[in-house]
Amino acid sequence: MNPLSVASEDYLERIWELLTEKGYARVSDMADKLSIKPASVTKMVQKLEQLGYIKREPYRGFTLTALGQRVGKKISRRHVILKEFLTLLGVPTKVMQKDIEGLEHHLSAESVKGLERMISLWPKKRRIV
C-alpha cells in the first residue's frame, strides 16, 4: 500500500480522536476539528474509503476499518510521545503544537521507539503520560 499523505494521516488521527472521545465521527465533526469546509472533508472521506481506511455508515457518519484503526492509533501514539518528549524538554505549548504537527509525519518508527525509551528513563514525577 502506498504511503499516506500528511493530510490523510491528519484525517485518520482526528477520526481516531473523535471515535475515542465521542464514539462516532461525522463530516461536520471533522470540519469543525480541522477548521475546513464540509465539502473538503467529504472528498477526503471518499478517498480514504476507497483506500480501505474508512467505512461510511448511512445516517451514522463513518468509522475506521481495522486498517484505519491501526494507522489512526499509531499516529495518535506518535503525537503523544512527541508531546511528552517536548514537554520534558520544556518547550512552550504554542511552539510544541506546531513542532508536533511538523514532526509526527516524518519520524521513522525506530526514532519514535527511541524517544519512547528515552522518556521512560525520566523520573515519573516529571512525565505527563
VOGU-3710 file (C-alpha; in Angstrom, 3 decimals, decimal comma):
1> mnplsvased> 0,000/0,000/0,000  1,281/3,471/-0,842  2,357/5,729/1,994  -0,367/8,081/3,142  -0,102/11,810/2,616  0,296/14,103/5,615  -3,303/15,249/5,108  -4,592/11,666/5,048  -2,703/10,879/8,255  -4,146/14,017/9,886
11> yleriwellt> -7,657/12,890/8,962  -7,121/9,393/10,332  -5,675/10,816/13,548  -8,640/13,175/14,002  -11,145/10,424/13,219  -9,428/8,168/15,772  -9,688/11,006/18,340  -13,377/11,587/17,588  -14,207/7,894/17,803  -12,318/7,654/21,098
21> ekgyarvsdm> -13,939/10,804/22,544  -17,480/10,585/21,173  -17,890/7,097/19,774  -18,720/8,429/16,308  -17,364/10,718/13,588  -19,315/12,776/11,098  -18,332/15,148/8,322  -19,428/18,138/10,407  -17,300/16,964/13,360  -14,259/16,659/11,139
31> adklsikpas> -14,859/20,037/9,509  -15,032/21,646/12,953  -11,967/19,810/14,254  -9,856/20,662/11,188  -11,369/24,136/10,584  -12,216/23,366/6,972  -15,335/23,155/4,820  -17,519/20,031/4,955  -17,098/19,539/1,188  -13,342/19,120/1,672
41> vtkmvqkleq> -13,952/16,539/4,392  -16,373/14,637/2,151  -13,749/14,400/-0,614  -11,081/13,062/1,748  -13,502/10,641/3,414  -14,394/9,254/-0,012  -10,702/8,858/-0,848  -9,924/7,152/2,476  -12,910/4,857/1,973  -11,634/3,843/-1,469
51> lgyikrepyr> -8,221/3,108/0,079  -9,817/0,891/2,719  -9,258/3,034/5,830  -12,838/4,188/6,430  -16,284/2,661/6,236  -19,237/5,021/5,833  -22,412/4,129/7,660  -25,660/5,714/6,444  -27,076/8,205/8,959  -24,255/7,455/11,416
61> gftltalgqr> -21,224/9,066/9,794  -18,186/6,865/9,378  -15,868/4,563/11,271  -12,371/3,254/10,762  -11,745/-0,159/9,282  -9,249/-2,423/11,062  -6,526/-0,918/8,856  -7,725/2,615/9,617  -7,766/1,860/13,343  -4,165/0,609/13,269
71> vgkkisrrhv> -2,978/3,699/11,409  -5,051/6,153/13,465  -3,864/4,648/16,739  -0,231/4,660/15,569  -0,370/8,315/14,532  -2,109/9,283/17,765  0,553/7,427/19,775  3,352/9,257/17,908  1,628/12,524/18,790  1,502/11,596/22,497
81> ilkefltllg> 5,158/10,529/22,534  6,278/13,750/20,855  4,173/15,824/23,242  5,689/14,016/26,214  9,227/14,469/24,896  8,828/18,171/24,113  7,127/18,754/27,471  10,090/17,176/29,242  12,371/19,488/27,278  10,341/22,488/28,485
91> vptkvmqkdi> 9,126/23,568/25,058  6,266/26,108/25,360  2,816/24,732/24,432  2,297/27,080/21,475  5,627/26,086/19,930  5,100/22,441/20,852  1,852/22,083/18,889  3,436/23,447/15,726  6,519/21,266/16,145  4,476/18,129/16,786
101> eglehhlsae> 2,439/18,663/13,626  5,656/19,054/11,652  7,486/16,107/13,179  4,855/13,443/13,677  4,507/12,594/10,000  8,201/12,397/9,262  9,728/10,349/12,080  10,569/6,723/11,498  9,129/4,028/13,749  12,656/3,464/15,076
111> svkglermis> 13,016/7,113/16,110  9,627/7,080/17,835  10,613/3,939/19,751  13,890/5,610/20,713  12,051/8,659/22,036  9,704/6,395/23,961  12,674/4,578/25,556  14,273/7,909/26,419  11,058/9,182/28,022  10,838/6,040/30,129
121> lwpkkrriv> 14,192/6,953/31,710  12,888/10,293/33,018  11,600/10,325/36,600  7,857/9,583/36,614  7,018/12,733/38,559  8,210/14,826/35,590  6,292/12,848/32,973  2,739/13,587/31,809  1,967/10,205/30,214
//
